[in-house]
Amino acid sequence: MTFESLPPTWPDRPLTDPTFTADVVDLMVNLGDRHRGTLTVLICDPTNHYQATVTIELPPEAIPSEATTPDATPSGATPSGATPSGGTPSGGTRSGAISSSAIRSDAIPPDAIPRGVTTPPDRWTRVAGTSPAQLCGTAMDPIIPAVRTAPGTALILALGRPGPARLTDLDTQWSQAATAICRAAGIRLLGFYVAAKDGVYRPATITPAAAA
């Protein structure tokens, strides 16, 4: 299944079913995001309904060389004869997506959400070549304080990367790091997903992290 399977009313459903949530991730993490390498944060309210998306650019070093193949699809491009996953190319409009201005006032204060966060290059300079756990922690640094302003808020995290659908070691390290970071911060993690050019999957080792 892909984002094309989503009904127009998908925001009315809680993001608790892994298959349904994978389709939402497919919508939110576009082909450009996957080609560049990103961490996408889907913010959900206390009832697990989608509210907003924040996309964080990762440094080139975050994705190992084996994840970048010679025939990798360029940002926004579609292989001949293929039907792409991942919503629209970078810069396009994603049908069904809720704009950041649609965040309800009883959730995270609108001015507290770092929408469209791009982590400054100097931040990555300090962590270049480090482990997925450290990279994930750096990416989450600007997100955690905002999320803590609204108790009960839940997150879904998605690693967008190039390469084959499954890189077991890399994906497992990212999912374990995300779980540990959210648990330590007292934030509910509904799931961690990987969005590659061939689709979206959920690493088998992930378990939801309940708030402390």
MOFENDA-V771814 format. One record per run of one state. SS is the DSSP state (A for helix, B for strand, O for the rest). FROM is the first residue (numbers start at 1). LEN is the number of residues. Records with the same first field share a line. If there is no record, write none. Layout:
# MOFENDA-V771814
SS = FROM-LEN ; FROM-LEN
This chain:
# MOFENDA-V771814
O = 1-2 ; 6-4 ; 13-1 ; 15-3 ; 29-2 ; 37-1 ; 45-4 ; 58-2 ; 63-2 ; 68-32 ; 103-7 ; 113-8 ; 126-6 ; 148-6 ; 161-7 ; 186-2 ; 197-2 ; 202-7 ; 210-3
A = 3-3 ; 10-3 ; 18-11 ; 31-6 ; 60-3 ; 65-3 ; 100-3 ; 110-3 ; 121-5 ; 132-16 ; 168-18
B = 14-1 ; 38-7 ; 49-9 ; 154-7 ; 188-9 ; 199-3 ; 209-1
